[in-house]
Every structure is written in C-alpha cells, then in structure tokens.
Amino acid sequence: MRYSGWKVLLEGLRGNRGWKPVWRDPAPKAHYDAVIIGGGGHGLSTAYYLAKNHGLTNIAVLEKGYIGGGNVGRNTTIVRADYMLPGNAEFYSHSLKLWEGLEAELNYNVMLSQRGIIRLFHSDGQRDAFVRRGNAMINQGDDAVLLDREGLREQLPYLDYDQARFPVHGGLLHPRGGTARHDAVAWGYARAADRRGVDLIQNCEVTGIDVEGGRVRGVQTTRGVIRADKVAIITAGRSGQVAAMAGMRLPIESHILQAFVTEGLKPVIDHVISFGMGHFYISQSDKGGLVFGGDLDFHSSYAQRGNLPMAEHVMEAAMTLMPMIGRARVLRSWGGIMDMTPDGSPVIDRTHIDGLFVDCGWNYGGFKAVPASGWCMAHLMATGESHEVARRFRLNRFATGHLIDEEGSGSQHNLH
C-alpha cells in the first residue's frame, strides 16, 4: 500500500473502496516461539524489534480488542527525555533517539513534532532544582535551556505571570521534546511487525497462563489454547490482573489519568507546557484542539473514565495558568488506566517463572517510552539479559530497597 495526496483524493471520490488492509488478520497458530499479551505501543514495538533486531518471526501479539484501542490511543502524546535520576535518564534518552529516527525506521509518518517542552518554575528553590535537572540532561547527552522570566515571556506571552499563589519566574526548555500522533505510532509498528512475519491476533482475550514445572507453556484464550516457549505480559493497567493468571502479584496499583481536548482553534500554543505546581500540562494538536491533563484520580480503578473532582481541578489549573483558555469549549475527555509502581519507575524483567517476562509500571511515562521499551524488552526476551539502559528496571528492587525514585505514586503512600 503506497500513500500519496493523489491517492487520498482519488479514494475520497470513490467512496474509499480501494484501500487495502495494512496488516494481515491471521488465525492463531497452535504454537509460537513467543507470545506477547497486549497489542498496544509497547507490545507492538517489542514484537517489531524481536523480528528486526533478533531475527525471531514466529511471534504472535494477542490483543483483547483492536490494535490501538487501549492506552496507546488514550494519552496526551508527549515525547521527552528530561529525566534526571540514573536509571530513568539513560533509558528515556535512548528512547528519544529512537523516536527521532522512527519515521524512517518504520516508513510511516508518526507525526513527530519536536516543538519543545517548557517546565515552569515559581521560586528560587525550584529554579535551582531545574538548573540541576538541566545540567543532568546535558551530561546525559540531551538538551536543556534555562529561561528567565523575560526569556520565557518571549516564548509564552499568554501566561498569567503574576498569579498570586504561583507567580511564574521562568522555565526549563527541552528543545527536542514534543509530541507524536499516538494512533500513528501503533499503526506504524503494527504494519512494520506484520511485514516481518509477526501475527497480530485481534479480539483474542487471554483468560489463563499455563505454567508447568516452573516454566510457562502457553496461554488460554477466547480463540483457543496457544502454546509458546516464551510469554510476555505487556498490558499496561491490566498487568496486575494478567500476572495473577500465573499466580503472581505485581507491585503495582492501577489508577485513572484523565485527559481533555477542546474544540479546534487557530495556532496559539507552540510548545508543550508543564505547570508543575498545578500538575497541569498542555499542548495543541495538529487538528487545533488544546490537549491537556492533570494528576491521577487517586483511587484504584479499571474503568476508563474519570471523576468530576479531578476534572474540576484540571480546569482550575488551566484557568490559573492561562485565563484565555476559559473561552474554549471542551469537546471530550477520556481516562487511561495507569499502572503505578511505588517508586514511579517501570519494570522490564523476567519473572521467577521460566520463560515468563513482564513489562509494566509505566506510571506517567508510557507513551514516550514506547520505542525504548520495545527495544529493551526484545533484547531481554531474545538474550535473557537486561539491556544496559534498562538494567535498573528489575523487579527485585522492591524487595532489596534499591528504588529509583521515592515517589510513592499509589493511592495510600503510607503503605509503600
């Protein structure tokens, strides 16, 4: 399938009857070398890199619904590498480098827009903390620019700089950060994996994981039994439920994170803006809608919808930061299921069951991690060893106490 402006125009005149499926819709085979549970961004990228980097093609990706219908299509599309702590810093730096070559890699337009991310600061102490973060980013090989109040005003003239509670003193600019089209990322990886022989099995819910003698043997699904030498759990907010099928209890809690989008507007916001004191972030999509979100709903749930108090909090933060947004209509909102670890960092590791792997706990960082997560998970599954940029994402850190970040992201922080 070749795409062009002429093809789009022609199919529009013909009722779009000439488009062909972008990937196959195969029936599941009886046995695979590896089965990946979860057809989101992380699962699809893992399958692609297993095939491309390690030459494994007898792979199936099992998706309960349809490709792109989970969290990969329910996020605010932000891509960045502005982490500071060892463990996270090198991983997200690697991910951003993969993002920058992803369109050429997949031969697919994922609409990566490196428009820059600006984190605001509101006190001398926050400025000093951002100076430290920016230096850490530069030492990691990424980019950071400290903006004072006037330098920030040149970039973002529409903010309320003199709000009584959190006056804006400046910001930290990460020029290579930005956004990408979430659906396109899923479709690009799906097409590329399919072309390398990976079976994408949609509408195939996993109902059980077969374990015999301490080794995984396959999975039970709504489309029959599928045997496999290796099984990977890559199911985001459902990771705890799926792991329980193998008798495991993961150190995660599932929460809802809401996002909102306004009606389409003329270009007004050139960057991604992070207002940490209000836990609010905003950017403008290619279709003109302002896309923004806030903090977790702070109660455990598997429902893909949020509550009104958090929606009110997000709107308050939006009005506090940029009063002009009050004139825009909110068209829709949605909730993504977030799998939160006690230290706010992910898990990419093998389990105590031979042949069973887990990729979970992405907290707020799931979308931006898609390329590196798949790269590192594929490396782990193929070689049995953690990739060098993901060595700290081991499960046993919660038993030994070697945590990456004492964030305490769960709903009951005192229990972590």
Secondary structure by P-SEA (a helix, b strand, c coil): ccccaaaaaaaaaacccccccccccccccccccbbbccccaaaaaaaaaaaaccccccbbbbbcccccccccccccccccccccccaaaaaaaaaaaaaaaccccccccccccccbbbbbbccaaaaaaaaaaaaaaaaacbbbbbbcaaaaaaaccccccccccccccbbbbbcccccccaaaaaaaaaaaaaaacccccccccccbbbbccccccccccccccccccbbbbccccaaaaaaaaacccccbbbbbbbbbcccccccccccccccccccbbbbbcccccccccccccccccccccccaaaaaaaaaaaaaaccccccccccccbbbbbbccccccccccccccccbbbbcccccccccaaaaaaaaaaaaaacccccccccccccccccccccccccccccccccc
